[in-house]
């Protein structure tokens, strides 16, 4: 965020009379926050690798993190799992663009070191839907590459927006292949 968007944010806060509840700050990543000042974090509108870089040194400070990465989804999920439990992982579509939304919470019994007795385990909890995977805990080695990439929760719930995203991607790849197969294969 630059100085102009910061001033616009401050103006919006003043307009809504929320100066006593919202403080606008300019900083790189989490630099503008003091350690322990915030329990909940939202990161959106950036690539997954940048999110990981922002969280690397300070993830243990947060009880919950809401992420909407624009890339590197598998890497984000793999980064989170030793520290956080994925509570929700879903897809939304807005104005013909797909977004991935990941809500993670600190694992129970996790100390400030980021170490947890079951750091290689992932608890599968399907929000609201009964499923044979509900409450089952898997070792991370049991999760397939497809599940890491697209999320075991949306796959287990048969997320309709994920299905639409995959169908769109398939159409796009088929169009590319039909127009110039040599280039696509190369």
Secondary structure, DSSP 4 states (H G I P E B T S, - for coil): --HHHHHHHHHHHHHTT-TTT------STTTTS-TTS-SEEEEEEE-HHHHHHHHTTTGGG-SEEEEEESS-HHHHHHHHTTTEEEEEEEEEEETTEEEEEEEEEEPTT--TTS--TTTTEEE---SSS--TTTT-EEEGGGS-HHHHHH-HHHHHHT-HHHHHHHHHHHHHHHHHHHH-HHHHH-
